[in-house]
Amino acid sequence: QFSNAELMSTFCDRVLKSGGEKLSETEVEQSLDRIVQLFSFLTDKDLFAEIYRNQLAKRLLNQRSASDDAEKLMIAKLKVQCGTQFTSKMEGMLNDLAVGSDQKSEFDARMSQQGSSLSFGVQVLTTGFWPSYKAPEVALPTQMTECMEVFKEWHDNKHQKRKLTWVHSLGNATVRATFGKKSYDLQVTTLQAVVLNAFNEGKTLGLEDLKKTLNLDDQTLKPLMHSLSCGKHKVLLKSPASNKINSTDTFTSNAKFTCNMRKIRILMMI
């Protein structure tokens, strides 16, 4: 059973998300107007706000929002209904992204001076505005930690009273992977990229080896391994072959992997 708050927020998500409902600007505004009229009769407005904020965060962080103007419009309509306090966190989230966009070019210039082989960007989120997320203390490759140090130094010089906490579970990466004579661009999460990096040079690793090497627990690591070895694009080979990840499994790079597409998105399956 879904609550009215969930149904209404999910309808908004479909209207505001790219790849959701195919609507014109006028139709989007009309849909939002109707949902706000319904919202005025909703008893559990706080539950709606919590669900809406989580869905807004996913749209913004995954770059799935169809229109910044439509996002601002909906928040403005909720603000008229419920006041500034109701929408302050949502407005803070949009503001974080606007500020981040302004600072990106400045940091890009700083990175270019480093001569790093990685293209590296950071989105800074203000604690309190955004939902809370898991932040596993994964052991990162040296190339990543060097980039993070450059950003930390740059950020600390600009904002001396702020403390950075890295949330790698929200990151994404494009990994250039070569199988035989063909290269592919794998679009993955940061944690998937860290796992793939461990298999460079044709290594074979067991699940327990990976847990120690990457400092990840079963709850985090098993879904990652499932996505890379049991999903549609099996870039890793699992032994023994099955659709379940067990602690005794071993993994290696799939040298025979082929795909018709050069850019491949590897989704988290579970």
C-alpha positions in Angstrom: 0.0 0.0 0.0 1.2 3.5 -0.9 0.3 6.6 1.1 -1.2 9.6 -0.7 2.0 11.5 0.1 4.1 8.9 -1.8 1.7 8.8 -4.8 1.7 12.5 -5.1 5.4 12.9 -4.7 6.1 10.1 -7.2 3.8 11.8 -9.7 5.8 15.0 -9.4 9.0 13.0 -9.9 7.7 11.6 -13.2 6.7 15.0 -14.4 10.0 16.7 -13.4 12.4 13.9 -14.4 14.0 13.7 -17.8 12.9 10.5 -19.5 9.6 10.6 -17.5 6.4 12.0 -18.8 6.7 13.7 -22.3 5.1 17.0 -21.5 5.4 20.6 -22.8 6.3 23.4 -20.5 2.6 24.4 -20.3 1.5 20.9 -19.5 4.2 20.6 -16.8 3.0 23.7 -15.1 -0.7 22.6 -15.3 0.3 19.2 -13.8 2.2 20.9 -10.9 -0.8 23.3 -10.3 -3.1 20.3 -10.0 -0.9 18.4 -7.6 -0.4 21.5 -5.4 -4.2 21.9 -5.3 -4.5 18.3 -4.1 -1.5 18.9 -1.7 -3.5 21.5 0.1 -5.9 18.8 1.2 -3.1 16.4 2.3 -2.9 15.8 6.1 0.6 14.4 6.1 2.5 17.2 4.5 5.7 16.5 6.4 5.9 12.9 4.9 5.4 14.4 1.4 8.2 16.8 2.1 10.6 14.0 3.1 9.8 11.8 0.1 9.9 14.8 -2.3 13.3 15.9 -1.0 14.7 12.3 -1.4 13.4 12.2 -5.0 14.6 15.7 -5.7 18.1 14.8 -4.5 18.2 11.8 -6.9 17.1 13.9 -9.8 19.7 16.6 -9.1 22.7 14.3 -8.2 22.0 11.9 -11.1 21.5 14.9 -13.5 18.0 13.6 -14.3 16.1 16.8 -13.7 14.4 17.9 -17.0 14.3 21.6 -16.1 15.8 23.8 -13.4 13.0 26.3 -14.0 10.3 23.6 -13.4 12.1 22.5 -10.2 12.1 26.1 -8.9 8.5 26.6 -9.9 7.3 23.6 -7.9 9.2 24.6 -4.8 7.8 28.2 -5.1 4.3 26.7 -5.3 4.9 24.6 -2.1 6.4 27.7 -0.4 3.2 29.7 -1.0 1.2 26.9 0.5 3.4 26.1 3.5 5.9 28.9 4.1 9.7 29.3 3.9 10.5 26.7 6.6 8.8 23.9 4.6 10.9 24.5 1.5 14.2 25.8 2.9 16.1 22.5 2.5 14.9 22.1 -1.0 16.0 25.6 -1.9 19.3 24.9 -0.2 19.8 21.9 -2.5 19.2 23.9 -5.7 21.5 26.6 -4.4 24.3 24.1 -3.7 24.3 23.0 -7.3 24.2 26.6 -8.6 27.2 27.5 -6.4 29.0 24.3 -7.4 28.5 25.1 -11.1 30.1 28.6 -10.6 33.1 27.1 -8.8 33.7 24.2 -11.2 35.6 26.3 -13.8 37.8 27.8 -11.1 38.8 24.3 -9.8 39.2 22.9 -13.3 41.8 25.6 -13.9 43.6 24.5 -10.7 43.5 20.8 -11.8 45.0 21.6 -15.2 48.1 22.9 -13.4 48.5 19.5 -11.8 48.9 17.7 -15.1 46.7 14.8 -13.8 45.7 12.0 -16.1 42.2 12.0 -14.5 39.3 14.3 -15.3 38.1 15.1 -11.8 35.2 17.1 -10.5 33.5 17.5 -7.0 30.0 18.5 -6.1 29.9 20.0 -2.6 26.7 19.4 -0.7 25.7 21.2 2.5 25.0 18.9 5.4 21.4 19.5 6.6 19.9 20.3 3.2 20.4 16.9 1.7 19.3 13.4 2.9 21.9 11.5 4.8 23.9 9.0 2.8 26.3 6.1 3.6 29.9 7.1 3.3 32.0 3.9 3.2 35.7 4.4 4.0 36.9 2.7 0.8 40.6 2.3 0.0 41.0 4.4 -3.2 43.6 4.2 -5.9 46.5 6.7 -5.6 45.4 8.7 -8.6 42.0 9.4 -7.0 43.5 10.3 -3.6 45.9 12.7 -5.2 43.1 14.5 -6.9 41.1 14.7 -3.7 44.1 16.2 -1.9 44.3 18.9 -4.6 40.6 19.7 -4.1 40.8 19.7 -0.3 43.7 22.2 -0.4 41.8 24.4 -2.9 38.5 24.2 -0.9 40.1 24.8 2.5 41.8 28.0 1.2 38.4 29.3 0.0 36.3 28.0 3.0 38.5 27.8 6.1 35.6 27.0 8.5 34.1 24.1 6.6 34.9 20.4 7.0 34.8 18.1 4.0 33.4 14.6 4.3 33.7 12.5 1.2 30.6 10.4 0.2 32.0 8.0 -2.4 28.7 6.1 -2.7 27.2 9.1 -4.6 30.1 9.5 -7.1 30.3 8.3 -10.7 33.1 7.7 -13.1 33.9 6.8 -16.7 36.5 4.0 -16.9 38.4 3.3 -20.1 38.6 -0.5 -20.2 40.5 -2.6 -22.8 39.4 -6.2 -23.6 41.6 -7.8 -26.3 42.0 -5.2 -29.0 38.8 -3.2 -28.2 38.4 -0.4 -25.8 35.2 0.7 -24.1 34.1 3.6 -21.9 32.3 2.1 -18.9 30.0 4.5 -17.1 30.0 3.3 -13.5 29.7 4.5 -9.9 32.9 5.5 -8.1 32.8 2.3 -6.0 32.4 0.2 -9.1 35.4 2.0 -10.6 37.5 1.3 -7.5 36.6 -2.4 -7.8 37.5 -2.6 -11.5 40.8 -0.9 -10.8 41.7 -3.8 -8.5 41.6 -6.2 -11.5 44.2 -4.3 -13.6 47.0 -6.5 -15.1 44.8 -9.6 -15.2 44.6 -10.3 -11.5 42.4 -13.0 -10.0 40.9 -12.0 -6.6 38.6 -13.7 -4.1 35.8 -11.8 -2.4 37.7 -12.0 0.9 40.8 -10.6 -0.8 38.7 -7.7 -2.1 37.2 -6.9 1.2 40.6 -6.5 2.8 42.2 -4.7 -0.2 39.3 -2.2 -0.6 38.2 -2.0 3.1 34.6 -2.8 2.2 32.0 -4.9 4.0 29.8 -7.7 2.5 26.8 -5.4 2.4 28.6 -2.9 0.2 30.8 -5.2 -1.8 28.4 -8.0 -2.8 26.0 -5.7 -4.8 29.1 -4.2 -6.6 30.4 -7.6 -7.6 27.0 -8.7 -8.7 26.6 -5.7 -11.0 30.0 -6.4 -12.6 29.9 -10.2 -13.0 26.2 -11.2 -13.0 24.4 -8.3 -14.9 23.9 -7.7 -18.6 27.5 -6.6 -19.1 29.8 -9.2 -17.5 33.1 -7.3 -17.5 34.3 -9.6 -14.7 34.2 -13.4 -14.7 33.0 -15.1 -11.5 34.0 -18.6 -10.5 31.9 -20.7 -9.9 29.4 -19.2 -12.3 26.1 -18.4 -10.7 23.7 -15.4 -10.1 24.6 -15.2 -6.4 27.7 -13.8 -4.8 29.3 -16.0 -2.1 32.2 -15.4 0.1 34.2 -18.3 -1.6 33.8 -16.8 -5.1 36.8 -15.6 -7.1 36.8 -13.0 -9.9 39.0 -12.0 -12.8 38.7 -9.6 -15.8 36.6 -11.1 -18.7 39.2 -11.1 -21.5 36.5 -12.2 -24.0 34.1 -9.4 -23.2 32.6 -7.8 -26.3 29.8 -5.3 -26.9 28.4 -3.5 -29.9 28.4 -0.2 -28.0 31.5 1.7 -27.1 29.9 3.5 -24.2 28.3 1.1 -21.7 26.4 2.0 -18.5 26.8 -0.7 -15.9 23.8 -0.4 -13.5 23.7 -1.6 -10.0 21.4 -4.6 -10.1 20.5 -5.0 -6.5 
